[in-house]
């Protein structure tokens, strides 16, 4: 979109928050870059230039606006919608792959050469993988500077900087202030050691009942809980563990992260955003779905439904298999036993969380007889965790969706419902569809839509590429009618 100059100018002049994260406005006269909804006086059109990413603006020598804080805007929805190389790379960079494994590690995860990855990202986002990762480190540093009392040397290390000098230079360059002054401007923050409180922005509208109701209803005891109106869950992170507390407000998600290692901050934020589908573009989704007269009343009544996703693709896949053809209560009972017996314990002084969900490697080492399941279901679980543990199946944030679908389809006991559930919630496919789901079929029947899987799939072609969001509306209606 950043190449459509006139459209970008109109968005800036109207301070349209829907375009935050789609592009960034740089002002040549001030050398500052902003989000489109910046409350400051819009610059003259002849002084504007537009970039596809904050990293591209920073690389061109612009510094972040102190008023609208463009580095903290929601991510472009395209990063999660698309399944191509550039989008997969952006999801992996957000998950910290470049910080942990460098650009060669990123290229290896994607299955391309370093040169191909760098060329594609430069063409799509105006910056290479190192610049994109640097922009993320700068944002992480700002959060730690403003929300903790950590010494700057510890902030630098936690944000992923190799030296205090690089940290100081980057903060000055991006925010036009030294780290100490950035902290003074934010005011003194009082927080428990290892606990970060922040806001997770999203594009309006958002239907929180859809998200938090689903997550609470399916919560695994010990791993997840609803407490005092907030959804809480444990996180397994590259350098340690974490507990996320997420609470919806009118214009943001209030997020509190308790981390054993602050180097995991950016990864924890990314996974929470992904869990709640916060980078979605609800206006685009709802406009298309509301074009179907059958869906119009539901979309107009509860706009902004999101797809509840996951913080861990492997965990979601195991949950999907254990949820096959059983009630939600039965699935939760199976999962609770699995967690208590094989999950790693965590300490949660503020609530009732006790364990991390067990890893595929842990589950793959178990005697299959330990799974209290029918033999066919047990064989399915064993095949799944074995494929995940040995790397034959990738359900991570940068996974190739179609390759993962094909691999899942070769495992015993994986039918269309299970494959599409994993595609929708673990792989983040916005067009995943569940025409055979009983609640979806019940809702379709009550609306007078075709309710056989083949006929419903044909009708749903008009909902593409947002069929996963249509499922959320159908689920909500089906649950009301059950």
Protein Blocks (a to p, Z undefined) as FASTA:
>chain_A
ZZmmmlmmmmmmnopaklgojaccddfklopacdfklcbdcddfklgccdfbfklmmmno
pacdfklommlgccdfklmmpmcfklmmmmmmmnommmmnojmlmmmmnopafklmmmmm
mmmnopafklmmmmmmmmmmmmmmmmmccdfklmmmmnopabfklmmmmmmmmnopafkl
mmmmnopadddehiacddddddddddfklmmmmmmmmpcghjacceehiacdddddfklc
cdddddddfkbccdddddfblklmmmmmmmmmmmnopmbcfklmmmmmmmpmklmmmmmm
mghiacdddfbfklmmmmmmmmgopafklmmmmmmmmmmmmpccdddfkbcbfbdcddfk
lmmmpcfklpccdfklmmmmmmmmmmmmnopaccbfkbcfklmmmmmmmpghiafklmmm
mmmmmnopakbccfkbmklmmmmmmnopafbfklmmmmmmmmpcklmmmmmmmmmmmmmm
ZZ
